[in-house]
């Protein structure tokens, strides 16, 4: 619903001439946020949003009852709003109240608002709201940022390194964590992305919200980790590579891959993708057994032997990676 007969400019101008009221803030929000078009009748959100002393009305006309105190503690935006002089009784009060409670229209839809308010609940850290995908994560984060809910934003960012997000969209996780300057989550995502070649991850829109400098440091981190894989040369005696041939192969003169060539091939694979996952790539395994001239039995055993081997070699590889800094300045 629009505020008829009043422009946004007039509302802003009057706020400079007269002390602002909560009614003025709500009117301006309604003017700038909600289009003048037919809308469905408001419906109640239901439990647990059926108690409180304020109503937040979503963009799709769902009313959420909530407590001013909880909103004030979670958001400096709402804390400041509630500290403003309260509106008096006007002729159109029925349009701005429900159950004798003031209504605050917001631009978020009911799905996002439900999750946002759930994070403002005192039990959100034990009964964590479900964030189904990163689109929902971004919508709730944007709302938390908009209403200056810093603790809510921090808590949500800590959730995005869950496997269901990281394994599906690691570049988005990196960009989101980096945007919100969350050091631990940014580093987790950067290390996860080492299993890809630097050119493989596709563009994601969240990259538009971080600086070119931050992205360049991600590329540099990847390159530094790859170059550092040469340090594995001193670990071959402790972690010898599994054999790709057998006595039969060697007796028949079929084996063509020397130990040195084998080791160099492993380091080259890790240079491009500095993760033990590189050694489990079926294409890489197939190319290695072909180079080794392995017999049928060796070819069948190679994936299983390498799968067992990566469990051992993972420790020295991670030790090398842990020593390489990401070099992003998280104080900005």
Buried (B, 14 or more C-beta within 10 A) or exposed (E): EEBEEBEEEEBEEEBEEEEBBBBBBBBBBBBEEBEEEEEEEBEBBEEBBEEBBBBBBBBBBBBBBBBBEBBBBBBEBBBEBBEBEEBEEEEEEEEBBBEEBBBBBBBBBBBBBBBBBBBBBEEBEEEEBEBEEBEBBBBBBBBBBBBBBEBBBEBBBEEBBEEEBBEEBBBBBBBBBBBBBBBEBBBBBBBBBBBBBBEEBEEBEBBEEBBEEBBEBBEBBBBBBBEBBBBBEEBBEEBEBBBBBBEEBEEEEBBEBEEEEBBEBBBBBBBBBBBBBBBBBEEBBEEBBEBBBBBEEBBEBBBEBBBEBBEBBBEBBEEBBEEBEBEBEBEE
